[in-house]
């Protein structure tokens, strides 16, 4: 037993020496695995980071969050989404009064405009919402106050600024109480919102101005319909109930029979998360396929070189067999060589992948999540690739006839 | 230890090449005592190479028995023959067959790696150094084959054959790639080893070389045609320069 363990050690040494003798070739062979594993690690890290940040934004919506937006409508028998909203501020009001499972409701209208403050100007998006908005999004002001229901009712020319807008229009930071001009309409700044960061699409959520929806509709967009309604249920458990109640109210108001196609759609936070999860799953599958292909290519590279190596070293194999190497000794020697190439390649690939991920994180500021699972998995796959693709050449070597091998020139 | 190192009866080897059967060995008998120095001669096609392959346990006979050092090796499978080759046979080839880019001492240690002796690295190294010393290569243990002359390479090969203390040395045209003076030198080493008790079987087609043995058998048409004791042509080892030839070492730089 002791001697067979020791012999295994000796044979692995033989394999190692063969690698060391052909440094350049060994490196090039391992390069396939290095790049394969490195790409897997880096791409998975970037993918995980993206998923993570999407999840964070969706979770930050709050578990009670429901989004209601206009859907396809039927006109003259043709079902289509015309782009014309069917939702009105009255719908929002009706939902608020008639749906007990709904806690807060905010009609939402959007506009884009160039905003001027003193000598500075900044192009940004304007969101018209109700006084419930901070409660729905759990997004509070860091300075000043949010506008009141009174401001909404009377369509006051007041607004609240996102921190990016403040940075660009009021570099000194003294924004509260100042006036900004949006499409030449002066708005008084009541407050500044908490910094929120990028959203799931990578947009800066702080690059926005929030004003009463009534004011935005009247002074800025001139629309009579609203773009969507954001709501929150009284509790996470009441989300489904709230959706049922809203469905009932809106069908009644829009005169849609219970079985008919609704002209609105709802998405709860959970449903948004699911939809995004499906996208991520597809992305992950795609990455896995790419990873599998790159490792396959790397493995074929190893097999190719090992086959060349076996042919090239036929005489050496003959010598070893003549002086007493059994078939399995030769098999182990070549298999070990292949596995070592794969494992060393895998280790270098991990270093390369982690390095590349950190570089991306540092220079591009992308969110990066390097998981232990991806490291362990790609390393395991690399080792498996070595065994799988090393076996055939090794067996070929082990089955050589010593007489022919010795005669080989 | 049995008296006979080799005991062969009715050794037959038939190669089938498509429809044609070639009878390379046709019931050959041969007995070699322990401590003998035997030369096997024969023209090409005589069955000499087939005999050498079977003697070296590289191949199996179609029929007949072959006792090597008391063990019937004629029916062993691949792995069993590998074990026998390792323990009982020391090969010396015409083209040296050393591993390139591997030092002399590592080449000599090689059979010990595959053996069942269970020696430690230090023990293997020591045995290899001793074997190199016996062929007069002390001091060249770290040289690689490319840094050694042909004669020196063949000495390393002999040391490799000796290191497991096999029952016999089996040398296949060991001087075929050497000039006549170096050939004498190598034959001198075989004679010296034989004097110290080693059984040596030499396969050659050169009568001059065969004269260094004590007994010469001639194979023809797959059987032994002549078997005669010869007056051994002794190599005068005193006339041979020391094995570490500085000139050869310089020349290969």
HADDOCK unambig.tbl for C-alpha pairs under 7 A between the chains (distance, minus, plus):
assign (segid A and resid 3 and name CA) (segid B and resid 116 and name CA) 6.68 0.50 0.50
assign (segid A and resid 3 and name CA) (segid B and resid 118 and name CA) 4.32 0.50 0.50
assign (segid A and resid 7 and name CA) (segid B and resid 113 and name CA) 6.14 0.50 0.50
assign (segid A and resid 7 and name CA) (segid B and resid 114 and name CA) 6.79 0.50 0.50
assign (segid A and resid 10 and name CA) (segid B and resid 113 and name CA) 6.48 0.50 0.50
assign (segid A and resid 316 and name CA) (segid B and resid 99 and name CA) 6.48 0.50 0.50
assign (segid A and resid 319 and name CA) (segid B and resid 97 and name CA) 6.50 0.50 0.50
assign (segid A and resid 321 and name CA) (segid B and resid 82 and name CA) 6.76 0.50 0.50
assign (segid A and resid 322 and name CA) (segid B and resid 85 and name CA) 6.64 0.50 0.50
assign (segid A and resid 323 and name CA) (segid B and resid 85 and name CA) 5.99 0.50 0.50
assign (segid A and resid 323 and name CA) (segid B and resid 86 and name CA) 5.15 0.50 0.50
assign (segid A and resid 323 and name CA) (segid B and resid 111 and name CA) 5.57 0.50 0.50
assign (segid A and resid 324 and name CA) (segid B and resid 82 and name CA) 4.51 0.50 0.50
assign (segid A and resid 324 and name CA) (segid B and resid 83 and name CA) 5.64 0.50 0.50
assign (segid A and resid 324 and name CA) (segid B and resid 85 and name CA) 5.33 0.50 0.50
assign (segid A and resid 324 and name CA) (segid B and resid 86 and name CA) 4.06 0.50 0.50
assign (segid A and resid 324 and name CA) (segid B and resid 111 and name CA) 6.48 0.50 0.50
assign (segid A and resid 324 and name CA) (segid B and resid 114 and name CA) 6.01 0.50 0.50
assign (segid A and resid 325 and name CA) (segid B and resid 82 and name CA) 6.11 0.50 0.50
assign (segid A and resid 325 and name CA) (segid B and resid 114 and name CA) 5.58 0.50 0.50
assign (segid A and resid 326 and name CA) (segid B and resid 79 and name CA) 5.34 0.50 0.50
assign (segid A and resid 326 and name CA) (segid B and resid 82 and name CA) 5.61 0.50 0.50
assign (segid A and resid 327 and name CA) (segid B and resid 79 and name CA) 6.86 0.50 0.50
assign (segid A and resid 402 and name CA) (segid B and resid 58 and name CA) 6.63 0.50 0.50
assign (segid A and resid 403 and name CA) (segid B and resid 58 and name CA) 6.48 0.50 0.50
